[in-house]
Amino acid sequence: MNSYAADAATTTTVTPKASDEVLLNPGKGWILYGRAEWQDPKALAVGNSGYQRFEWAELEPSEGQFNWKPLD
């Protein structure tokens, strides 16, 4: 038996209970996808990184005229 095999006498089965609460994972961080206004306030409280894609037409609605507000 290798050191990774579990002995039946020492195996513990854990069944998590369903919850709507935010699952905190300290030190691991959370990435939030999409706009901040789409996020649940609980998620915003624990998120440390955000990821969002933009269409170029949103940032340059007219040739040479830029709208940087979505990035701000």
C-alpha atoms as one frame of an Amber mdcrd trajectory, in Angstrom:
protein
   0.000   0.000   0.000   1.474   3.392  -0.939   1.491   6.376   1.395  -1.403
   8.015  -0.517  -3.873   5.145  -0.205  -6.611   5.696   2.374  -7.327   3.023
   4.920 -11.095   2.322   5.168 -10.954   2.619   8.950  -9.523   6.167   8.784
 -11.642   7.533   5.927 -14.035  10.364   6.783 -16.887  11.379   4.505 -17.830
  15.063   4.580 -21.097  16.289   3.036 -21.250  20.101   2.825 -24.577  21.810
   3.491 -26.078  23.964   0.729 -25.614  27.698   1.292 -26.159  30.976  -0.550
 -23.387  32.663   1.447 -20.088  33.740  -0.086 -17.455  31.073   0.475 -14.364
  32.848   1.778 -10.996  31.463   0.824  -8.479  33.620   2.710  -5.161  34.169
   0.997  -6.313  32.680  -2.305  -8.059  35.694  -3.816 -11.109  36.035  -6.010
 -11.337  37.189  -9.622 -14.578  38.908 -10.571 -15.608  38.733 -14.234 -17.644
  41.504 -15.859 -18.594  44.991 -14.776 -18.435  45.932 -11.111 -22.087  47.029
 -11.134 -23.090  43.473 -12.109 -21.444  42.008  -8.996 -23.118  41.088  -5.757
 -21.937  43.411  -2.941 -20.733  40.367  -0.972 -18.538  39.333  -3.901 -17.164
  42.868  -4.254 -16.183  42.805  -0.578 -13.898  39.799  -1.090 -12.786  40.219
  -4.728  -9.220  41.331  -5.270  -8.999  41.240  -9.085 -11.358  42.096 -11.876
 -11.466  40.998 -15.505 -13.505  42.655 -18.202 -13.355  42.795 -21.992 -14.361
  45.822 -24.053 -15.438  46.229 -27.637 -13.161  48.745 -29.365 -16.256  50.603
 -30.625 -17.181  51.282 -26.992 -13.804  52.928 -26.380 -13.628  54.750 -29.744
 -17.248  55.476 -30.691 -16.150  57.808 -33.536 -12.893  57.910 -35.461 -10.344
  59.706 -33.265 -12.809  60.320 -30.402 -12.120  58.177 -27.381 -14.355  57.324
 -24.445 -12.147  56.192 -21.568 -14.989  56.260 -19.015 -15.542  52.459 -19.144
 -11.898  51.976 -18.114 -12.060  54.560 -15.338
